[in-house]
Amino acid sequence: MSVAFDEFVSRVAPDAARRERDRCLLTEELAELRGIGFGTWRVPEAFGGSPLRLEELFARLIRLSSADASLGHVWRGHIAFVESLRQQPADFAAPWFERILAGDFVGNAQSERHDTARLETRIDRSEGSPVLSGTKYYTTGSIYADWIHLAALDGDDRVAVTVSAHHDGVRSTDDWDGFGQVLTGSGTTVFDRVPVGEDSIVPPSSDPADTRWHHLGSILQLALIAVIAGIAQRALDDTVAFVTPRRRTFGFAGETLPREDALVQLVVGELSVAAATTRRLVLSVAADLGDASESGASVERMRDIQFDVFRLQELVPRLVLDATTRLFEVGGASAVGNGYALDRHWRNVRTIASHNPVMQRTRALGQFALTGDLPDWQAPAAERSEASR
């Protein structure tokens, strides 16, 4: 499978800028990846899989993201879903692992667009068999999915539920209007009385004393950071490809070779530092997370690893955003041409980095270091719930 994956990545990388510019959804590319088995690589051996170590999966996610940042990002929800199954009882996980081994892809739909962060998607049991209705936004991957994993209310309880994306009551629209990551399908998904299997409803854990909460939170954020690490590598590769054939350094008359210019070399060196450092950091934390999960580590150990992920959320985007801004110093006006599309690297990193409240996470680390208190993630002006007291 590694050979097939390597060949796929090499083949799709050259057209990434064109696909983004023309807004060509990644349906064919995703189908080919599913055929290679990308979505199955963490299914446990006991359920028929041939699992990679977690850091090996993240190494491939970084490589995939260097080929096409949106294509790597699309897998975030699926990867998290598989990891959550690994934490569930065997009788619940078995039918889902069977579907995943058959090639099914799971999208993600958590957020809703409201003035406040209330949840309005609901499971209705009034007519016997439960059905789901509601509208989600930022539904990464759902437009490509066989199943969609989402948050909903079941009565007064917030639950995680997974429904078929092929039901007539599910409609995903490619209306994501962000300036980056435009092919992730992160638009609107509407659910209109979609059947819900009782065996598809799981009360999610928000208890900081539950290792699953720390594990899944770490996976979801580390996947985003891995995509940024992939973008850093592609920014380096594209900048080298841009500079190498050029025969004139901007600002000087006559023929000089930019690749021999000290300032150009400095900028490319900075990109190299960003790419190598971010990859090393992601894989190091992924290895720790995988080992801790496999060994049944304590909640304190899982919390410490999640805090390491929070630290990467602060460091990695800043490092790569700086580098992808500086890369334009290698070519003057030529570097901003739409044909090269070097601007997409900054736009895509900025978009990913906006997914989560990085400053809130960094402040929480400071709070814990100074007082030993864990954050309750409550907005300062909001009324505190019983669960957060």
Contacts in CASP RR format, 6 or more apart in sequence:
PFRMAT RR
TARGET T0000
AUTHOR 0000-0000-0000
METHOD contacts of the structure
MODEL  1
MSVAFDEFVSRVAPDAARRERDRCLLTEELAELRGIGFGTWRVPEAFGGS
PLRLEELFARLIRLSSADASLGHVWRGHIAFVESLRQQPADFAAPWFERI
LAGDFVGNAQSERHDTARLETRIDRSEGSPVLSGTKYYTTGSIYADWIHL
AALDGDDRVAVTVSAHHDGVRSTDDWDGFGQVLTGSGTTVFDRVPVGEDS
IVPPSSDPADTRWHHLGSILQLALIAVIAGIAQRALDDTVAFVTPRRRTF
GFAGETLPREDALVQLVVGELSVAAATTRRLVLSVAADLGDASESGASVE
RMRDIQFDVFRLQELVPRLVLDATTRLFEVGGASAVGNGYALDRHWRNVR
TIASHNPVMQRTRALGQFALTGDLPDWQAPAAERSEASR
1 36 0 8 1.000
1 37 0 8 1.000
1 41 0 8 1.000
4 36 0 8 1.000
5 36 0 8 1.000
5 38 0 8 1.000
5 60 0 8 1.000
8 32 0 8 1.000
8 33 0 8 1.000
8 36 0 8 1.000
9 63 0 8 1.000
9 64 0 8 1.000
9 66 0 8 1.000
9 67 0 8 1.000
10 67 0 8 1.000
12 29 0 8 1.000
12 67 0 8 1.000
12 68 0 8 1.000
12 71 0 8 1.000
13 66 0 8 1.000
13 67 0 8 1.000
13 68 0 8 1.000
13 234 0 8 1.000
16 67 0 8 1.000
16 68 0 8 1.000
16 69 0 8 1.000
16 71 0 8 1.000
16 234 0 8 1.000
17 339 0 8 1.000
17 340 0 8 1.000
17 341 0 8 1.000
17 344 0 8 1.000
18 24 0 8 1.000
19 26 0 8 1.000
19 68 0 8 1.000
19 183 0 8 1.000
20 70 0 8 1.000
20 182 0 8 1.000
20 183 0 8 1.000
20 341 0 8 1.000
20 344 0 8 1.000
21 338 0 8 1.000
21 341 0 8 1.000
23 174 0 8 1.000
23 182 0 8 1.000
23 183 0 8 1.000
24 183 0 8 1.000
25 143 0 8 1.000
25 144 0 8 1.000
25 174 0 8 1.000
25 183 0 8 1.000
25 185 0 8 1.000
26 68 0 8 1.000
26 70 0 8 1.000
26 71 0 8 1.000
26 74 0 8 1.000
26 144 0 8 1.000
26 183 0 8 1.000
27 144 0 8 1.000
29 68 0 8 1.000
29 71 0 8 1.000
30 71 0 8 1.000
30 74 0 8 1.000
30 105 0 8 1.000
30 144 0 8 1.000
33 39 0 8 1.000
33 64 0 8 1.000
33 71 0 8 1.000
34 103 0 8 1.000
34 105 0 8 1.000
35 103 0 8 1.000
37 103 0 8 1.000
38 60 0 8 1.000
38 64 0 8 1.000
38 75 0 8 1.000
39 75 0 8 1.000
39 78 0 8 1.000
39 79 0 8 1.000
39 82 0 8 1.000
39 100 0 8 1.000
39 103 0 8 1.000
39 105 0 8 1.000
40 49 0 8 1.000
40 100 0 8 1.000
40 101 0 8 1.000
40 103 0 8 1.000
41 50 0 8 1.000
41 51 0 8 1.000
41 52 0 8 1.000
41 56 0 8 1.000
41 57 0 8 1.000
41 60 0 8 1.000
42 51 0 8 1.000
42 52 0 8 1.000
42 54 0 8 1.000
42 57 0 8 1.000
42 79 0 8 1.000
42 82 0 8 1.000
42 83 0 8 1.000
42 86 0 8 1.000
43 49 0 8 1.000
43 50 0 8 1.000
43 51 0 8 1.000
43 82 0 8 1.000
43 97 0 8 1.000
43 100 0 8 1.000
43 101 0 8 1.000
44 51 0 8 1.000
44 86 0 8 1.000
44 97 0 8 1.000
45 51 0 8 1.000
46 90 0 8 1.000
47 90 0 8 1.000
47 93 0 8 1.000
47 94 0 8 1.000
47 97 0 8 1.000
47 98 0 8 1.000
47 101 0 8 1.000
48 97 0 8 1.000
48 101 0 8 1.000
49 97 0 8 1.000
49 101 0 8 1.000
52 60 0 8 1.000
53 287 0 8 1.000
53 290 0 8 1.000
54 286 0 8 1.000
54 287 0 8 1.000
54 289 0 8 1.000
54 290 0 8 1.000
54 293 0 8 1.000
55 283 0 8 1.000
55 284 0 8 1.000
55 286 0 8 1.000
55 287 0 8 1.000
55 290 0 8 1.000
57 79 0 8 1.000
57 286 0 8 1.000
58 222 0 8 1.000
58 223 0 8 1.000
58 226 0 8 1.000
58 282 0 8 1.000
58 283 0 8 1.000
58 286 0 8 1.000
59 279 0 8 1.000
59 283 0 8 1.000
61 72 0 8 1.000
61 75 0 8 1.000
61 79 0 8 1.000
61 223 0 8 1.000
61 226 0 8 1.000
61 227 0 8 1.000
62 226 0 8 1.000
62 227 0 8 1.000
62 229 0 8 1.000
62 230 0 8 1.000
62 233 0 8 1.000
62 279 0 8 1.000
62 282 0 8 1.000
62 283 0 8 1.000
63 230 0 8 1.000
64 71 0 8 1.000
64 72 0 8 1.000
64 75 0 8 1.000
65 71 0 8 1.000
65 72 0 8 1.000
65 73 0 8 1.000
65 226 0 8 1.000
65 227 0 8 1.000
65 228 0 8 1.000
65 229 0 8 1.000
65 230 0 8 1.000
65 231 0 8 1.000
65 234 0 8 1.000
66 230 0 8 1.000
66 231 0 8 1.000
66 233 0 8 1.000
66 234 0 8 1.000
66 237 0 8 1.000
67 234 0 8 1.000
68 183 0 8 1.000
69 181 0 8 1.000
69 227 0 8 1.000
69 230 0 8 1.000
69 231 0 8 1.000
69 234 0 8 1.000
69 344 0 8 1.000
69 345 0 8 1.000
69 348 0 8 1.000
69 352 0 8 1.000
70 181 0 8 1.000
70 182 0 8 1.000
70 183 0 8 1.000
70 184 0 8 1.000
70 348 0 8 1.000
71 183 0 8 1.000
72 227 0 8 1.000
73 140 0 8 1.000
73 181 0 8 1.000
73 184 0 8 1.000
73 224 0 8 1.000
73 227 0 8 1.000
73 352 0 8 1.000
74 140 0 8 1.000
74 141 0 8 1.000
74 144 0 8 1.000
74 183 0 8 1.000
74 184 0 8 1.000
74 185 0 8 1.000
75 223 0 8 1.000
76 108 0 8 1.000
76 140 0 8 1.000
76 220 0 8 1.000
76 223 0 8 1.000
76 224 0 8 1.000
76 227 0 8 1.000
77 106 0 8 1.000
77 107 0 8 1.000
77 108 0 8 1.000
77 140 0 8 1.000
77 141 0 8 1.000
77 149 0 8 1.000
77 220 0 8 1.000
77 223 0 8 1.000
78 105 0 8 1.000
78 106 0 8 1.000
78 107 0 8 1.000
78 108 0 8 1.000
79 219 0 8 1.000
79 223 0 8 1.000
80 108 0 8 1.000
80 216 0 8 1.000
80 217 0 8 1.000
80 219 0 8 1.000
80 220 0 8 1.000
80 223 0 8 1.000
81 96 0 8 1.000
81 106 0 8 1.000
81 107 0 8 1.000
81 108 0 8 1.000
81 149 0 8 1.000
81 162 0 8 1.000
82 100 0 8 1.000
82 106 0 8 1.000
83 215 0 8 1.000
83 216 0 8 1.000
83 219 0 8 1.000
84 160 0 8 1.000
84 212 0 8 1.000
84 216 0 8 1.000
85 92 0 8 1.000
85 93 0 8 1.000
85 96 0 8 1.000
85 97 0 8 1.000
86 93 0 8 1.000
86 293 0 8 1.000
87 212 0 8 1.000
87 215 0 8 1.000
87 216 0 8 1.000
87 293 0 8 1.000
88 202 0 8 1.000
92 199 0 8 1.000
92 202 0 8 1.000
95 199 0 8 1.000
96 162 0 8 1.000
99 146 0 8 1.000
99 147 0 8 1.000
100 106 0 8 1.000
103 146 0 8 1.000
104 146 0 8 1.000
104 147 0 8 1.000
105 141 0 8 1.000
105 144 0 8 1.000
105 145 0 8 1.000
105 146 0 8 1.000
105 147 0 8 1.000
106 145 0 8 1.000
106 146 0 8 1.000
106 147 0 8 1.000
106 148 0 8 1.000
106 149 0 8 1.000
106 162 0 8 1.000
107 139 0 8 1.000
107 140 0 8 1.000
107 141 0 8 1.000
107 142 0 8 1.000
107 144 0 8 1.000
107 145 0 8 1.000
107 147 0 8 1.000
107 148 0 8 1.000
107 149 0 8 1.000
107 165 0 8 1.000
108 139 0 8 1.000
108 140 0 8 1.000
108 141 0 8 1.000
108 142 0 8 1.000
108 148 0 8 1.000
108 149 0 8 1.000
108 150 0 8 1.000
109 136 0 8 1.000
109 138 0 8 1.000
109 139 0 8 1.000
109 142 0 8 1.000
109 148 0 8 1.000
109 149 0 8 1.000
109 150 0 8 1.000
109 189 0 8 1.000
110 136 0 8 1.000
110 138 0 8 1.000
110 150 0 8 1.000
110 151 0 8 1.000
111 136 0 8 1.000
111 137 0 8 1.000
111 138 0 8 1.000
112 118 0 8 1.000
112 119 0 8 1.000
112 120 0 8 1.000
112 121 0 8 1.000
112 134 0 8 1.000
112 135 0 8 1.000
112 136 0 8 1.000
112 137 0 8 1.000
113 135 0 8 1.000
113 137 0 8 1.000
114 120 0 8 1.000
119 151 0 8 1.000
119 152 0 8 1.000
119 153 0 8 1.000
119 158 0 8 1.000
120 134 0 8 1.000
120 135 0 8 1.000
120 153 0 8 1.000
121 132 0 8 1.000
121 133 0 8 1.000
121 134 0 8 1.000
121 135 0 8 1.000
121 136 0 8 1.000
121 150 0 8 1.000
121 151 0 8 1.000
121 152 0 8 1.000
121 153 0 8 1.000
121 191 0 8 1.000
122 132 0 8 1.000
122 133 0 8 1.000
122 134 0 8 1.000
122 152 0 8 1.000
122 153 0 8 1.000
122 154 0 8 1.000
122 155 0 8 1.000
123 130 0 8 1.000
123 131 0 8 1.000
123 132 0 8 1.000
123 152 0 8 1.000
123 153 0 8 1.000
123 154 0 8 1.000
123 155 0 8 1.000
123 159 0 8 1.000
123 161 0 8 1.000
123 196 0 8 1.000
123 201 0 8 1.000
124 130 0 8 1.000
124 131 0 8 1.000
124 132 0 8 1.000
124 133 0 8 1.000
124 193 0 8 1.000
125 154 0 8 1.000
129 195 0 8 1.000
130 154 0 8 1.000
130 195 0 8 1.000
130 196 0 8 1.000
130 197 0 8 1.000
130 198 0 8 1.000
130 201 0 8 1.000
131 193 0 8 1.000
131 194 0 8 1.000
131 195 0 8 1.000
131 196 0 8 1.000
132 152 0 8 1.000
132 161 0 8 1.000
132 163 0 8 1.000
132 191 0 8 1.000
132 193 0 8 1.000
132 194 0 8 1.000
132 195 0 8 1.000
132 196 0 8 1.000
133 191 0 8 1.000
133 192 0 8 1.000
133 193 0 8 1.000
133 194 0 8 1.000
134 152 0 8 1.000
134 190 0 8 1.000
134 191 0 8 1.000
134 192 0 8 1.000
135 188 0 8 1.000
135 189 0 8 1.000
135 190 0 8 1.000
135 191 0 8 1.000
136 142 0 8 1.000
136 150 0 8 1.000
136 188 0 8 1.000
136 189 0 8 1.000
136 190 0 8 1.000
136 191 0 8 1.000
137 187 0 8 1.000
137 188 0 8 1.000
137 189 0 8 1.000
138 176 0 8 1.000
138 186 0 8 1.000
138 187 0 8 1.000
139 148 0 8 1.000
139 172 0 8 1.000
139 185 0 8 1.000
139 186 0 8 1.000
139 187 0 8 1.000
139 188 0 8 1.000
139 189 0 8 1.000
140 184 0 8 1.000
140 185 0 8 1.000
140 186 0 8 1.000
141 184 0 8 1.000
141 185 0 8 1.000
141 186 0 8 1.000
142 148 0 8 1.000
142 165 0 8 1.000
142 172 0 8 1.000
142 185 0 8 1.000
142 187 0 8 1.000
142 189 0 8 1.000
143 172 0 8 1.000
143 173 0 8 1.000
143 174 0 8 1.000
143 185 0 8 1.000
143 187 0 8 1.000
143 189 0 8 1.000
144 185 0 8 1.000
145 165 0 8 1.000
145 172 0 8 1.000
146 164 0 8 1.000
146 165 0 8 1.000
146 166 0 8 1.000
147 162 0 8 1.000
147 163 0 8 1.000
147 164 0 8 1.000
147 165 0 8 1.000
148 162 0 8 1.000
148 163 0 8 1.000
148 164 0 8 1.000
148 165 0 8 1.000
148 170 0 8 1.000
148 189 0 8 1.000
149 160 0 8 1.000
149 161 0 8 1.000
149 162 0 8 1.000
150 160 0 8 1.000
150 161 0 8 1.000
150 162 0 8 1.000
150 163 0 8 1.000
150 191 0 8 1.000
151 158 0 8 1.000
151 159 0 8 1.000
151 160 0 8 1.000
151 161 0 8 1.000
151 204 0 8 1.000
152 158 0 8 1.000
152 159 0 8 1.000
152 160 0 8 1.000
152 161 0 8 1.000
153 159 0 8 1.000
154 161 0 8 1.000
154 201 0 8 1.000
157 203 0 8 1.000
158 203 0 8 1.000
158 204 0 8 1.000
159 201 0 8 1.000
159 202 0 8 1.000
159 203 0 8 1.000
159 204 0 8 1.000
160 201 0 8 1.000
160 202 0 8 1.000
160 203 0 8 1.000
160 204 0 8 1.000
161 196 0 8 1.000
161 200 0 8 1.000
161 201 0 8 1.000
161 202 0 8 1.000
162 200 0 8 1.000
163 170 0 8 1.000
163 191 0 8 1.000
163 194 0 8 1.000
163 195 0 8 1.000
163 196 0 8 1.000
163 200 0 8 1.000
164 170 0 8 1.000
164 194 0 8 1.000
164 195 0 8 1.000
165 172 0 8 1.000
167 194 0 8 1.000
167 195 0 8 1.000
169 190 0 8 1.000
169 191 0 8 1.000
169 192 0 8 1.000
169 193 0 8 1.000
169 194 0 8 1.000
170 189 0 8 1.000
170 190 0 8 1.000
170 191 0 8 1.000
170 192 0 8 1.000
170 194 0 8 1.000
171 189 0 8 1.000
171 190 0 8 1.000
171 192 0 8 1.000
172 185 0 8 1.000
172 187 0 8 1.000
172 188 0 8 1.000
172 189 0 8 1.000
173 187 0 8 1.000
173 188 0 8 1.000
173 189 0 8 1.000
173 190 0 8 1.000
174 185 0 8 1.000
174 187 0 8 1.000
175 187 0 8 1.000
175 188 0 8 1.000
176 182 0 8 1.000
176 184 0 8 1.000
176 185 0 8 1.000
176 186 0 8 1.000
176 187 0 8 1.000
178 351 0 8 1.000
179 347 0 8 1.000
179 350 0 8 1.000
179 351 0 8 1.000
180 344 0 8 1.000
180 347 0 8 1.000
180 348 0 8 1.000
180 350 0 8 1.000
180 351 0 8 1.000
181 348 0 8 1.000
181 351 0 8 1.000
181 352 0 8 1.000
205 212 0 8 1.000
205 213 0 8 1.000
206 213 0 8 1.000
206 387 0 8 1.000
207 213 0 8 1.000
208 214 0 8 1.000
208 299 0 8 1.000
208 303 0 8 1.000
208 374 0 8 1.000
209 299 0 8 1.000
210 299 0 8 1.000
211 293 0 8 1.000
211 296 0 8 1.000
211 297 0 8 1.000
211 298 0 8 1.000
211 299 0 8 1.000
211 302 0 8 1.000
214 299 0 8 1.000
214 302 0 8 1.000
214 303 0 8 1.000
214 305 0 8 1.000
214 306 0 8 1.000
215 289 0 8 1.000
215 293 0 8 1.000
215 302 0 8 1.000
217 306 0 8 1.000
217 309 0 8 1.000
218 285 0 8 1.000
218 289 0 8 1.000
218 302 0 8 1.000
218 305 0 8 1.000
218 306 0 8 1.000
218 309 0 8 1.000
219 289 0 8 1.000
221 309 0 8 1.000
221 310 0 8 1.000
221 312 0 8 1.000
221 313 0 8 1.000
221 356 0 8 1.000
222 282 0 8 1.000
222 285 0 8 1.000
222 286 0 8 1.000
222 289 0 8 1.000
222 309 0 8 1.000
222 312 0 8 1.000
224 352 0 8 1.000
224 355 0 8 1.000
224 356 0 8 1.000
225 278 0 8 1.000
225 281 0 8 1.000
225 282 0 8 1.000
225 309 0 8 1.000
225 312 0 8 1.000
225 313 0 8 1.000
225 316 0 8 1.000
225 317 0 8 1.000
226 282 0 8 1.000
226 286 0 8 1.000
227 352 0 8 1.000
228 278 0 8 1.000
228 316 0 8 1.000
228 317 0 8 1.000
228 320 0 8 1.000
228 349 0 8 1.000
228 352 0 8 1.000
228 353 0 8 1.000
229 275 0 8 1.000
229 278 0 8 1.000
229 279 0 8 1.000
229 281 0 8 1.000
229 282 0 8 1.000
229 316 0 8 1.000
229 320 0 8 1.000
230 275 0 8 1.000
230 278 0 8 1.000
230 279 0 8 1.000
231 320 0 8 1.000
231 324 0 8 1.000
231 345 0 8 1.000
231 348 0 8 1.000
231 349 0 8 1.000
231 352 0 8 1.000
232 271 0 8 1.000
232 274 0 8 1.000
232 275 0 8 1.000
232 278 0 8 1.000
232 279 0 8 1.000
232 319 0 8 1.000
232 320 0 8 1.000
232 323 0 8 1.000
232 324 0 8 1.000
232 345 0 8 1.000
232 349 0 8 1.000
233 275 0 8 1.000
233 279 0 8 1.000
234 345 0 8 1.000
235 271 0 8 1.000
235 274 0 8 1.000
235 275 0 8 1.000
235 320 0 8 1.000
235 323 0 8 1.000
235 324 0 8 1.000
235 327 0 8 1.000
235 342 0 8 1.000
235 345 0 8 1.000
236 268 0 8 1.000
236 271 0 8 1.000
236 272 0 8 1.000
236 274 0 8 1.000
236 275 0 8 1.000
238 340 0 8 1.000
238 342 0 8 1.000
238 345 0 8 1.000
239 267 0 8 1.000
239 268 0 8 1.000
239 271 0 8 1.000
239 327 0 8 1.000
239 330 0 8 1.000
239 342 0 8 1.000
240 268 0 8 1.000
242 330 0 8 1.000
242 331 0 8 1.000
242 335 0 8 1.000
242 340 0 8 1.000
242 342 0 8 1.000
243 258 0 8 1.000
243 259 0 8 1.000
243 264 0 8 1.000
243 268 0 8 1.000
243 330 0 8 1.000
243 331 0 8 1.000
244 259 0 8 1.000
246 257 0 8 1.000
246 258 0 8 1.000
246 259 0 8 1.000
246 331 0 8 1.000
246 334 0 8 1.000
247 255 0 8 1.000
247 256 0 8 1.000
247 257 0 8 1.000
248 254 0 8 1.000
248 255 0 8 1.000
248 256 0 8 1.000
248 258 0 8 1.000
249 256 0 8 1.000
249 257 0 8 1.000
249 258 0 8 1.000
249 261 0 8 1.000
249 264 0 8 1.000
250 331 0 8 1.000
250 332 0 8 1.000
250 333 0 8 1.000
250 334 0 8 1.000
258 264 0 8 1.000
258 330 0 8 1.000
258 331 0 8 1.000
259 265 0 8 1.000
263 329 0 8 1.000
264 329 0 8 1.000
264 330 0 8 1.000
264 331 0 8 1.000
267 326 0 8 1.000
267 327 0 8 1.000
267 329 0 8 1.000
267 330 0 8 1.000
268 330 0 8 1.000
270 322 0 8 1.000
270 323 0 8 1.000
270 326 0 8 1.000
271 323 0 8 1.000
271 324 0 8 1.000
271 326 0 8 1.000
271 327 0 8 1.000
273 323 0 8 1.000
274 319 0 8 1.000
274 320 0 8 1.000
274 322 0 8 1.000
274 323 0 8 1.000
277 319 0 8 1.000
278 316 0 8 1.000
278 319 0 8 1.000
278 320 0 8 1.000
281 312 0 8 1.000
281 315 0 8 1.000
281 316 0 8 1.000
282 312 0 8 1.000
282 316 0 8 1.000
285 305 0 8 1.000
285 308 0 8 1.000
285 309 0 8 1.000
285 312 0 8 1.000
288 305 0 8 1.000
288 308 0 8 1.000
289 305 0 8 1.000
289 309 0 8 1.000
291 297 0 8 1.000
292 301 0 8 1.000
292 302 0 8 1.000
292 305 0 8 1.000
293 302 0 8 1.000
307 365 0 8 1.000
307 368 0 8 1.000
310 361 0 8 1.000
310 362 0 8 1.000
310 364 0 8 1.000
310 365 0 8 1.000
311 365 0 8 1.000
313 356 0 8 1.000
313 358 0 8 1.000
313 361 0 8 1.000
313 362 0 8 1.000
314 358 0 8 1.000
314 361 0 8 1.000
314 362 0 8 1.000
317 349 0 8 1.000
317 350 0 8 1.000
317 352 0 8 1.000
317 353 0 8 1.000
317 358 0 8 1.000
320 349 0 8 1.000
321 346 0 8 1.000
321 349 0 8 1.000
321 350 0 8 1.000
321 353 0 8 1.000
324 345 0 8 1.000
324 346 0 8 1.000
324 349 0 8 1.000
325 346 0 8 1.000
327 335 0 8 1.000
327 342 0 8 1.000
327 345 0 8 1.000
328 335 0 8 1.000
328 336 0 8 1.000
328 342 0 8 1.000
334 340 0 8 1.000
335 342 0 8 1.000
336 342 0 8 1.000
336 343 0 8 1.000
360 375 0 8 1.000
360 377 0 8 1.000
363 375 0 8 1.000
364 374 0 8 1.000
364 375 0 8 1.000
364 377 0 8 1.000
367 373 0 8 1.000
367 375 0 8 1.000
368 374 0 8 1.000
368 375 0 8 1.000
376 384 0 8 1.000
376 388 0 8 1.000
377 388 0 8 1.000
378 384 0 8 1.000
378 385 0 8 1.000
378 388 0 8 1.000
END
